[in-house]
Amino acid sequence: MKRRSFLQKVAATGIVLPMALGFPRVRAFAKAPEGSPFARITAANKDRILIILRLAGGNDGLNTVIPYTNQDYYTARAEGEIAIPANEVIKLPDSSTLGLHPSLAPLLELYNEKKMAIIQNVGYANQNLSHFRSTDIWLSGSDADVYSNSGWFAKYLEQQYPDYPATLPTDPFAIELGTYLSTTLIGNNYYMGVAVGTSDFIPGLPNTDPTASTHAGDEEAYVREIIRQTNIFINSIVAAGLKQTTNKVTYPLNNQLADGLKAISRIIAAGLTTQMYIINIGGYDTHSDQLNGQNNLHKMLADAVLAFQRDMEAFGTDKKVSIMTISEFGRRVISNGTGTDHGSAAPMFVIGSGVKGGIIGSDPVLTDVEGPGNLKMKVDFRQLYASVLGQWYGASEAEITPNALPRHFEQLPIFQTTTAVNEFETDTSLLTLGQNYPNPAQTQTTIPMEGILSGMDAQFTLSSIDGREIVSQTVMPGQKTVTLDTRALPIGTYIYSLKVGKSKRTQTMVIER
Amino acid sequence: MKRRNFLVLGAHVDSPSDNATMVSSARRQVVPEFATRTEAGLEPYTPTGANPWDYSKAAHLLRRCMIGPKDSEIRKAVTDGIDATVKQLLTLTPLSFDEIKSWAGTDVQYRPPNNDMDSDEYKAWQTALFTRREQLVKWWLKNIGTSPVCIQERLVIMWHNHFANEINTVNFADYMFVQNLQFHKYCLGNFKLFVKDITKDPSMLIYLDGIKNFKVNKNNQINENYARELQELFTCGVVDWNNNPNYTQADVSEAAKALSGWTITPSTTKDPKYYFGLTSVFIESRWDSSDKTFMNKKGPWKADDIVDIIFSERADQVAKFICTKIYKELVYDVPDKVIVEAMANTLKSNNWEIKPVIDQLIRSEHFFDATNIGAKDKSPIDFMVGAIRTLGLTSVPDFNLGVSGRNTQELMNRMQAIGQVPCFPPNVKGWPGGRTWVSTSTLPLRQKFLLDVLDEKVVIQKTIMYKFDAIAFAKTFPSYNDAEKLTQEISQALLNVAPSKQESAALLEALLQGAKSYEWKIDDPTFQADKHIRNLLKSIVQLAKHELF
């Protein structure tokens, strides 16, 4: 283990204030286009969750999914004694050439149950070979020659929720375990997720007086926003953790990944509507002592993931949760002695009950190499992201490209497709729209509302008495008020309404001076 | 960078509502790579009547160059003037390593004669290994927390973050200690010589596999780890400012060959079967002697040649890369290109000497421009150790090197949770810093630490830790008998940007807690001024401004 501490537990104790209402807002998902090879899972996927396990340092793919019948593998690696003997490899039943690293044995169960997809030869053109550049490329979803500080999923979210952060949801869109956010969750303008550590302390809300037009003022505004988001989001996360204090299965001990997944399992079971979790695991940069290092890492991963999947199944949340591994690159075909230097393409896993399972892509060809002796990539990593967005989250091509990803990427058959369209049951019986206060209003007024539940697409409208629309705005689930500045409005009577699907509530207000 | 606000119907709206979900103070959270916000350049700042050398400027200089300066030190700097203060900051002071002298600087036992892991001997050796790691970190934190008025601890942390090694990989605190001495030696020294020495530094040879990079006859174990980071992270960077690559994969592979052959010396004073020395040695028979073509130069290069070639062939890129780091460390995390370029010219024209660059920068109009004052996010070291130093906290558990174990790593544990412990950077690139220091994960832990300290809630074995003498602290300020002035003086000692009117009023109220200003009696035991002062500080540390320096 090269890293000190690669993840932190979500606090198990602290201030409680369970949130009755959740997030996210749901868009009306269109049916998959006719003839589309990978029909999106329509309507059912509004609550989908992806957990990204980032194997930091560059995981050696050839010692993860091992081509144990390929003599080239043993030639390239036997000399340095890092080859895994064929008799130790965990053979995959539907392949005559591939098997898992022995420490990944627990994953065979999931593979056999068709809950694990292995995508071969994933990478990108012109692999940079620098950890940090390559990590930036993977986390942002950009091309190798583009320098971007924003990430594919955050850009997708920014487009989905244009009123963020002016309006905050009750639960964060995304959570990264650790002390700060990685690029995947940083958008063009805003942070679209929160970093979560061990704290259960909820700070008070920040001041609202103006900040200076200086660098210092920019930073102060930044810190205030962090304080505000901490106040709201840590509250909901801690509340979820306290709502569900136990797991359904026993997780392995002394396994930091298991500790993290265990906490995530609980807050998912408690109903937290966060759509993505990111966990960073270090130690994969095995220039030396690879056998030992990778052994421990693979064991930790496989033990933790198996327990988590079983836990999800026991909770009944498994169908909406998937895990995807990513790593900035694979490693060189030929060993350097006790380890391997930076390579390029490598296999990635997608695991979960919603996955099709099996191997996607061809076996690596160890003699067909580029640069200093690295496997050629055959699947662009953005094809995984496009599949996640399209099949898992139900995004249309227009929502994926060019906003989240720079151009079109062919999706892969990773997730189960379903033709059944289960229309979301919208319970509007609790929907209420209250009288504004003060009424009559002079400079501003607040309108109370209730019953906007997770999954609802609610619209607030203010119209003049003759029906002209003056304000029209989406209201977030959980939101309980809308405040209007009425100074620019002429005196008179106005109509305001709240609409969810076919249900509509209407009231009138008066503006006076 | 204000966003469209859907509630704005008129031309302008003040945030009308207390409803947290409706009001956003958010400007753009994502920062650009470079930014310019002032025309002020590197010309020396000259105090004038309109722009005097005052508390705010002296505090800025000391806060940026030190970690947690005290009010008394800032006042002294105001009196001394900028020249004398800069001179003092740039004069290195000798380190004391009395508390770790039992092992620091002696040969390293890399394994005990008895290799049975269950033997007492082996266990004792292993315990010593971990105790030393712990002691080194504590020694380092204590150096920072008790540093004189001098720039060295700021720069040592900067260089540790630049040539970032992780003690868990290096394994031996003994070598990280030696590396720490190098950082002190070179913190204002010659950058090119610095790179040459750090290339052969035992910690670095272990951390980036230099000791495993060799070619003996047919046994070819050329390892690219250091060769890549030397270029990518330590000298020129991956690309220049126009995004042109500074080196190729072939340069990495060729440099790796040239860098081969270095290893750690066997002990000359103790049994070399079990002990290493503290230096490194070049063994020609382990070196790949072939001709290498590196950055288009062909020859039988060795380690120093590679450094020389980088500094001659990529001089401009190296200078800009390093000056960007220095700028970010001392001025602001979003550097100003024009200033960095000027710094780079100073570095090159001074033959890679670092001191003239820093001397020029911290005296400049640019450095003292109001836009940069209070613009940096405090690192955990600034936040935690800085507060310990500024507030004069005593009984800091981790400053006690005589004892070991969990209870004595109170500060280290807290610092780990908020993302920074010396000797434990996240990877070879070091801590990303800037806005990553203040997140939804770290902010509550940062605030809670000082709130607990001020409430005397950190208790280990019935003893209060991080003791704070509120009355004594308040009495270090000139106007301790005047509630309003005292509030203002304590605020300026802890905040880099003056509080707003609204904040000032709230702070005075926090001190008075309902009493009238004229009722303020710091020496009257019945008034319980202690509680009032703690309450004021608790309000200050919850301000967004307190996260910045």
Interface residues (C-beta under 8 A of the other chain):
Chain A: M1 K2 R3 R4 S5 Q8 A56 G57 N128 L129 S130 H131 F132 R133 D145 Y147 N149 S150 D163 P165 A166 T167 L168 G178 T179 Y180 L181 I186 G187 N188 N189 Y190 Y191 V194 A195 V196 G197 T198 S199 D200 F201 I202 P203 G204 L205 P206 N207 T208 D209 P210 T211 A212 T214 H215 A216 D218 E219 E220 A221 Y222 V223 R224 E225 I226 I227 R228 Q229 T230 N231 I232 F233 I234 G282 H287 S288 N336 G337 T338 G339 D341 H342 G371 P372 T443 Q444 T446 I470 V471 Q473 M476 Q479 T481 V482 T483 L484 D485 T486 R487 A488 L489
Chain B: M1 R3 N5 F6 L7 V8 L9 G10 A11 V13 S15 P16 S17 N19 A20 T21 M22 V23 S24 S25 A26 R27 R28 Q29 V30 V31 E33 A35 R37 E166 N168 T169 D209 K212 Q221 I222 N223 E224 N225 R228 E232 L233 V238 N243 Q249 V252 S253 Y332 V334 A370 T371 N372 I373 G374 A375 K376 D377 Q416 A417 I418 G419 V421 F424 P426 N427 V428 K429 P432 R435 T436 W437 V438 S439 T440 S441 T442 L443 P444 L445 Q447 K448 N496 V497 S500 K501 Q502 E503 Q542 L543 A544 K545 E547 L548
